[in-house]
């Protein structure tokens, strides 16, 4: 195996960690679920660092890495909401944001130009907030006496970031789409 594939192997490993994470949560083994979630999060940091540091970036990785992140968040947020540890409205907001972005990205790619996955800094912070909330809930469930008020604050932070980053993507892609539409329109001859 070429070492250049190591980031992709870590990404695939993160996807394969999702079923055990869900099973551990559903069976009430929160300490082990926390271990799996932390390992998955660290693998995300490591695969990104390896890809950038050694120029091991690939088309597969640019698509699979964010997909793995989203699948992990979807599964963990859905399970935690199902178990009553996260509010359903937050799950719907987080998933709704991602659906609008994916559909918008597809429309942009289909009708305007090829779209490369380029998360903004704000979107990266949004992902960090989502992961941090998941870890916070799992740490509480594993027995650490963290204040419930802090979790409520994190839930509102995640909700705020979901709305702000959705608005940011809609704004950025709308501006690009408008520019491309203007460039494609033929110039009209001046009126006599």
N, C-alpha and C positions, 0 to 999 in steps of 0.2 A: 504494500500500500504506500502510495506517495504521501509524504507529510503534508503536502498542499491540501489534501482531502480532510485533514484533521478537523478544521472548523466545521465542515459539513457533517462529519461523524458525530461531533458534539451536538450539533443542531438536531440530527436524527435521534440521538440519545435523549434529548430534551422532549421530543415528541413521544418517544417510547416510555418516558417517565410519567406521562399523563394518566394512563390507566391505573398504575400502582398508587399514584397520589389520590385519585378518586376513591379507590377501594379502601385505602387507609383512612380517609376522611369518613366514609360511610360506615366503617367498622369501629370508629371512635378511637383509633390509634393515632392521636394527634401529634405526639412526639415524633413518631416515624414519618408522618405526613410532613411535618416541619423539616425534617432532615432531607426528604426528597425534594421539597420546594426550594430549600436553600441550595442544594446541589444543582438543581435545574437552573436557578438564578445565576450561580457562579459559572456554570457551563456557558451561559449566554455571554457573560463578561469575557470569559477566556476565549471563546470562539471568535468574538469580535476583535479582541486584541491580537490574536494570532493572524487573523485575516488581514488586518491593517499593518501589523508589524512586519510580516514576511511577504506581504503582497500576495496572499493566498485567497484573494477574493475571486468569486465566481458568480456567474449568472444564477446558478442553482442556489448558492448561499444567499444572494441578495433577495431572493424570493422566499426561500425556506426559512431563513432566520426570523423575519417578522411574522411569518405564518406560524412558526413554532411558538413564538411569544404569545400571539393572539389565541392559539388553541389552548395553551397552558392557562392563560387568564380566563378564557371562556369556561373551561372545565372546572377550575378552582372556584371562580365566582358563582357559577351555577350550583355547584355542590354546596358551597357555604351558604348560599341563599336557600337552597332546598332544606338544609339542616337548621335554618333560622339564625345563622350567625352573621349574615349580611342582609340588608334590606333588598327586597325584590326590585324596588324602583331603581336602585343603583345598578343592579345587574342589567336591567332593561336599558338604562341610559348608556352604560359602557358598551353593550352589544349593539345597541342602535347606532351609536357613534361609529363603531367599526363597520357596520353594514353600509351606512351612508358613504363612508370613505371608500370602501371597496367598490360599491356601485358607481360612485362618482369617478373613481379611478378608471373603471372599465369604460364608462361613457367617454371620458377624456381620451383614453387610449384608442378607442374605436373611432371616434369622430374627429379628433384633432391631431394628435401625434403620439408616438411611442412614449410610454410613461415609465420612467425608472423609479424604483422605490427610493425616495429621498426623504426620510423623516426629518422634520425640523427639530431644532433644539427644544422647542416647547413640547413637541410630541414625545421626544425622548424623556423629558421631565414627567410628562403624563404617564408614560409606561413605568417609570421609576415609582411614581406615586401609587400606581395600581399594584405593583409588586410589593412595595413597602406595606400597603394596607393588608395584602394577603398574608405576608409574614407576620405582621402585628397580630392579626386574628389568630393565626396558628400558634404564635408564642403564647397568647392568652389561653387558648384551648389546651396547650401543653402544660399549663399549670402556673405560668408566671403571672403574678398579680398586677397586671397593667391596668390603668384606670379606664373604665368603659367610656368616659368622656373623651379621652384621647382617640378612641376608635371612631366615635361620632365625628370628631373634628377631621379625622383622616377621610372618612366617608364623604364629607362635604367638600374636602379638597379634591378628591378624585372626581366628584360630580362637577365641580367648577372647571377642572382641567379638561374634562371630557367635552364640555360645552365650548370652552375657549379654543381648544385645538380643532374641534370640528369646524367652528367658524373660521379659524385660520386657514384650514385646507380649502374650504369652500371659496373663501376670498382669493387665495393664491391661484387656485385652478381656474376660477372665473376670469381673473385678470389675464391669465395665459390664454385661455380659450378665446376671449374677446380680441386679444392681440393677433392670434392666428387667424381668426375670422376676418379681421380687417386686412391682413396681408394676403388672404386668398381672394378677396373681392377684386374683380378687374376694375381698372381705372376707367371712369366714365369720361368721355370727351367733353370738353368745355361747351357750355351752351352758347349758341350764336347770339 
